[in-house]
Amino acid sequence: MSLSAIKLKVLASLMLAFAGSASAVTYTNVPGGASNGLPFAYFGNAANPAGDSPKVGEVFALTSDSLLSSFSFHAIGNYTALPLQLTVAQWNPDTNAKNQASNVVGPALLTTTAAAIETFNAAGGFTTIEFANLGLNLDAGTKYIAYLSSNDPTVTGIQLSRTQTAADTSGFGIGHAYLSNVPGSGWQLPFNGNGFLSLQYTAVAAAVPEPESYALMLAGLGLIGAAARRRKSA
């Protein structure tokens, strides 16, 4: 094998190792597909005493520093033209207050401006609401919330599919949370005897490569460059 071929092989190995350290992982509590037969959460802008919540989402955490690329929820019925935004913010880092106790949400880390990808599944009777190309860096062990909102006052009575977190084996979702439209109630985290409730969701994130991965790749490229310069000077 020629020296050039060996260099290319080394470079390819380094690139594969680097890419592997940042491979995407899908987190979901509905690996078999969403369902419309479970309890649901109301989302929309109807005023109190309607059952709507103007902001509804999922509290989650990651076990490693990650780049969040997409987040999806599922609405019961056919909704393919809803003007929706997804916001990601830090959740109360200290407690998960249950039911009527108020929780705290920090400033927005990201709010989408591009339209959601809304796809109706006629067989299942639900619409998948996906926000793609997020590109948001998130820290390991920090609680976040990804929640829906809309500036359109006509968006009311949207039923979001919900389940128990006991069915969530991804180690990602913590529970479904919503901003109550009852004055002074704040953010709520529903809880029953079986644990926290959770929206049905799918999220895709890639682990951020460790600094050692960058160092290894740069060192390999440096060695190949040095060898090329020596060959050229010779």
Buried (B, 14 or more C-beta within 10 A) or exposed (E): EEEEEEBEEBBEEBEEBBEEBEEEBEBBBBEEBBBBEBEBBBBBBBEEEEBBBBBBBBBBBBEBBBBBBBBBBBBBEEBEEBEBBBBBBBBBEEEBBBEEBBBBBEEEBBEBEEEBEBEBBEEBBBBBBBBBEBEBEBEEEEBBBBBBBBEEEEBBEBBBBBBBBEBBEBEBBBBBBBBBBEEEBBBBBBBEEEEBBBBBBBBBBBBBBEEEBEEBBEEBBEBBEEBEEEEEEE
